[in-house]
Amino acid sequence: MRAFGLSLPAAAIIGLIGEEDSGIPAELRAVDPEVTVVDYEFDRHDPLLRLRMRRDLIEARRGGARVLIASWDEALLKDVCDEVWWIDRGKVIHQGDPRETLALWNAHVAQRWRSEQARVAPIRPSLQRGDGRALVEAVELLDAAAQPVLGFMSGEEATVRVAVAFHAEVDAPVIGMLIRTRVGVDVYGTNTELEALSLGPRRAGDRVHVAFRFRCELCPGDYTLTVASHDPDGTWHEWLEDAIAFSVGDSRYTAGVANLRAAVTWELY
């Protein structure tokens, strides 16, 4: 008995994963009727029904049934499947142990996500204030190739570039940035004064670019960027609260905010 060009082992649950255009639904309709097919059913039902379905599938496998499960629920696929097949346009890209296949799938998804972030981030501050002696004309998020992006992979080199135009004389301007989580928790902030970089004095008509370069060692999630130009005493020329929203992705789940990339070892004692 075959599916997607491969032989189906007896008494086995095979998980199927792929993108929307993978061809999985169409291929499943052509599978031998003796094969039990679960076409994204788990993804559509409440937790109690999912537990019942899981029980029934395991019982079916014990009875020798061949089962194909199409799902995006990775916990389910790891828990009940003997193998997971990654499908693309009706063909098997990889088959094997669920954790191995899902690791490759997640790396693919992360790369696809990252390639779609090559866009200019719009400036949409939630709050704007200051005396107007200097104005933030542009804020850019740039990747390692100096291309504008709306998101980074965790650990990727990142640059925040701020363009400021001066409309009056400012003796000692300070330009800064602050990264926050989606719920407003401060993650990291710095400014030219803290970094011992003098920008002044500046006259009306002057324009400066300030670039903050760092490794984006953040956990996957959504973040905002606040930027400002101000005096050393904190008097704002212009403050753009949550000026830009951006995302951080990764090929694996990590909890929290800071991605500390722990090295884990073990030993008997």
C-alpha positions as CSV (number, residue, x, y, z in Angstrom):
1,M,0.0,0.0,0.0
2,R,1.4,3.4,-1.0
3,A,0.9,7.1,-0.5
4,F,2.8,10.0,-1.9
5,G,4.9,7.5,-3.9
6,L,6.1,5.7,-0.7
7,S,5.1,2.3,0.8
8,L,3.0,2.6,4.0
9,P,4.2,0.3,6.8
10,A,1.6,-1.8,8.6
11,A,0.4,-0.7,12.0
12,A,1.9,2.8,11.8
13,I,0.8,6.4,12.2
14,I,2.5,8.7,9.6
15,G,2.3,12.5,10.2
16,L,2.2,14.8,7.2
17,I,3.4,18.4,7.3
18,G,3.8,21.1,4.6
19,E,2.8,24.5,3.4
20,E,-0.7,25.5,2.3
21,D,0.2,24.7,-1.4
22,S,1.9,21.4,-0.5
23,G,-0.8,19.4,-2.2
24,I,-1.5,17.3,0.9
25,P,-5.3,17.6,0.8
26,A,-5.5,16.6,-2.9
27,E,-3.2,13.7,-2.4
28,L,-5.1,12.4,0.6
29,R,-8.3,12.1,-1.4
30,A,-6.5,9.6,-3.7
31,V,-5.2,7.4,-0.9
32,D,-6.3,3.8,-0.7
33,P,-9.6,3.6,1.3
34,E,-8.1,1.0,3.6
35,V,-5.9,3.8,5.0
36,T,-7.3,5.9,7.8
37,V,-6.9,9.6,6.8
38,V,-7.1,12.4,9.3
39,D,-7.1,15.6,7.1
40,Y,-6.2,18.5,9.6
41,E,-9.1,17.3,11.8
42,F,-7.0,17.8,15.0
43,D,-6.4,21.4,14.1
44,R,-10.1,22.1,13.9
45,H,-11.4,20.6,17.2
46,D,-11.5,21.4,20.9
47,P,-9.0,19.8,23.3
48,L,-11.4,17.1,24.6
49,L,-12.3,15.9,21.2
50,R,-8.7,15.9,20.2
51,L,-7.9,13.6,23.2
52,R,-10.6,11.2,22.1
53,M,-9.4,11.2,18.5
54,R,-5.8,10.5,19.7
55,R,-7.0,7.6,21.8
56,D,-9.0,6.1,18.8
57,L,-6.0,6.5,16.5
58,I,-3.6,4.7,18.9
59,E,-6.2,1.9,19.2
60,A,-6.4,1.7,15.5
61,R,-2.7,1.3,15.1
62,R,-2.6,-1.4,17.7
63,G,-5.2,-3.2,15.5
64,G,-2.8,-3.0,12.5
65,A,-4.3,0.0,10.8
66,R,-2.3,2.4,8.6
67,V,-3.0,6.0,9.5
68,L,-2.0,9.3,7.8
69,I,-2.4,12.5,9.9
70,A,-2.1,15.9,8.2
71,S,-1.6,18.5,10.9
72,W,0.4,21.6,11.9
73,D,0.3,20.5,15.6
74,E,3.9,19.6,16.2
75,A,3.3,18.3,19.7
76,L,0.7,15.9,18.3
77,L,3.0,14.7,15.5
78,K,5.8,14.1,18.0
79,D,3.6,12.4,20.4
80,V,1.7,9.9,18.3
81,C,3.5,9.5,14.9
82,D,6.0,6.8,14.1
83,E,7.3,8.9,11.2
84,V,6.6,12.4,9.9
85,W,6.8,13.2,6.2
86,W,7.4,16.7,4.9
87,I,5.4,17.2,1.8
88,D,5.9,19.8,-0.9
89,R,3.7,19.9,-4.0
90,G,2.7,16.3,-3.6
91,K,6.3,15.0,-3.1
92,V,8.0,13.8,0.0
93,I,10.9,16.2,0.8
94,H,12.0,14.3,3.9
95,Q,10.7,11.3,5.9
96,G,11.9,10.0,9.2
97,D,11.8,10.4,13.0
98,P,9.2,13.1,13.9
99,R,11.8,15.3,15.7
100,E,14.3,15.0,12.8
101,T,11.7,15.9,10.2
102,L,10.1,18.7,12.2
103,A,13.5,20.2,12.9
104,L,14.2,20.4,9.2
105,W,10.6,21.7,8.6
106,N,11.1,24.5,11.2
107,A,14.4,25.5,9.7
108,H,12.6,25.8,6.3
109,V,9.8,27.8,7.8
110,A,12.2,30.2,9.6
111,Q,14.1,30.8,6.3
112,R,11.0,31.4,4.4
113,W,9.8,33.8,7.1
114,R,13.1,35.6,7.1
115,S,13.1,36.1,3.3
116,E,9.7,37.8,3.6
117,Q,11.0,40.4,6.0
118,A,13.0,42.4,3.4
119,R,10.8,45.4,3.5
120,V,11.0,49.0,4.9
121,A,9.4,49.3,8.3
122,P,6.8,52.1,8.4
123,I,7.1,54.7,11.2
124,R,3.9,54.6,13.3
125,P,4.7,56.0,16.7
126,S,2.1,55.4,19.4
127,L,3.2,58.7,21.0
128,Q,5.2,61.7,19.6
129,R,6.5,64.6,21.7
130,G,9.3,67.1,21.9
131,D,10.1,70.8,21.4
132,G,11.0,70.4,17.7
133,R,14.6,71.6,17.8
134,A,15.5,68.4,16.0
135,L,13.2,65.9,14.3
136,V,13.6,62.2,13.5
137,E,13.3,62.0,9.7
138,A,13.8,58.3,9.3
139,V,14.3,55.1,11.2
140,E,15.6,52.0,9.5
141,L,16.1,48.4,10.5
142,L,18.9,46.9,8.4
143,D,20.3,43.3,8.2
144,A,23.9,42.3,7.8
145,A,23.8,43.2,4.1
146,A,22.5,46.7,4.9
147,Q,19.1,45.8,3.5
148,P,15.9,47.1,5.1
149,V,13.9,44.5,7.0
150,L,10.9,44.1,9.3
151,G,12.4,41.2,11.2
152,F,15.5,39.3,12.1
153,M,16.5,35.7,12.9
154,S,17.6,35.3,16.5
155,G,21.4,35.9,16.6
156,E,21.5,37.8,13.3
157,E,23.5,41.0,13.0
158,A,21.2,44.0,13.1
159,T,21.4,47.7,12.7
160,V,19.1,50.5,13.8
161,R,19.8,53.6,11.7
162,V,18.3,56.9,12.8
163,A,18.3,60.0,10.7
164,V,17.9,63.3,12.6
165,A,17.5,66.8,11.1
166,F,18.3,69.8,13.3
167,H,16.0,72.8,13.1
168,A,17.7,74.9,15.8
169,E,21.1,75.0,17.4
170,V,21.7,72.1,19.9
171,D,24.9,72.1,21.9
172,A,25.1,68.4,22.8
173,P,22.4,66.3,21.1
174,V,21.9,62.7,22.3
175,I,20.2,60.1,20.0
176,G,19.0,56.9,21.5
177,M,17.0,53.7,20.9
178,L,15.0,51.4,23.1
179,I,13.6,47.9,22.3
180,R,10.5,46.7,24.1
181,T,8.4,43.6,24.0
182,R,4.9,43.7,22.5
183,V,3.5,44.2,26.0
184,G,5.8,47.1,26.8
185,V,8.6,45.5,28.8
186,D,12.0,47.3,28.3
187,V,14.5,44.9,26.7
188,Y,17.5,46.9,25.7
189,G,18.3,50.6,25.3
190,T,21.3,52.8,24.7
191,N,22.2,56.2,23.3
192,T,25.1,58.1,21.9
193,E,25.9,59.6,25.3
194,L,26.1,56.2,27.0
195,E,28.3,55.0,24.1
196,A,30.7,58.0,24.6
197,L,29.9,59.4,21.1
198,S,29.7,63.2,20.8
199,L,27.4,64.6,18.2
200,G,27.6,68.3,18.9
201,P,27.3,71.1,18.7
202,R,24.9,71.1,15.8
203,R,23.4,74.0,13.9
204,A,20.1,74.5,12.2
205,G,20.1,72.7,8.9
206,D,22.5,69.9,10.0
207,R,21.5,66.3,9.4
208,V,23.1,63.2,11.0
209,H,22.7,59.5,10.7
210,V,23.4,57.4,13.8
211,A,23.7,53.6,13.4
212,F,23.4,51.2,16.4
213,R,24.8,47.8,15.4
214,F,24.3,44.7,17.6
215,R,23.6,41.0,17.4
216,C,19.9,40.4,17.8
217,E,20.1,37.8,20.5
218,L,16.4,37.9,21.3
219,C,13.9,35.1,21.6
220,P,11.3,34.7,18.9
221,G,8.5,37.2,19.3
222,D,7.2,40.7,18.5
223,Y,9.0,43.8,19.6
224,T,8.9,47.6,19.1
225,L,11.6,50.2,18.7
226,T,11.4,53.6,20.3
227,V,13.9,56.3,19.1
228,A,14.6,59.9,20.3
229,S,16.8,62.9,20.0
230,H,17.2,64.9,23.3
231,D,19.5,67.0,25.4
232,P,21.8,65.4,28.0
233,D,19.3,66.5,30.7
234,G,16.5,64.5,29.0
235,T,14.7,67.4,27.3
236,W,13.2,65.9,24.2
237,H,13.7,67.4,20.7
238,E,11.6,64.5,19.4
239,W,10.5,61.2,21.0
240,L,8.8,58.6,18.9
241,E,7.3,56.0,21.2
242,D,7.1,52.5,19.6
243,A,8.0,54.0,16.2
244,I,8.5,50.7,14.5
245,A,7.2,47.2,15.1
246,F,9.4,44.2,14.2
247,S,9.7,40.5,14.8
248,V,12.3,38.0,15.7
249,G,12.1,34.4,14.4
250,D,14.1,31.2,15.0
251,S,14.0,27.6,13.9
252,R,13.2,26.4,17.4
253,Y,11.1,27.6,20.4
254,T,12.9,29.6,23.1
255,A,11.1,31.0,26.1
256,G,11.5,34.5,27.4
257,V,13.2,37.5,25.8
258,A,17.0,37.2,25.9
259,N,18.3,34.3,23.9
260,L,21.3,33.3,26.0
261,R,22.2,30.2,23.9
262,A,23.0,28.0,26.8
263,A,25.4,25.1,26.3
264,V,23.9,22.1,28.2
265,T,25.9,19.2,29.5
266,W,25.1,16.2,31.8
267,E,26.9,13.6,33.8
268,L,26.1,10.8,36.2
269,Y,26.8,11.4,39.9
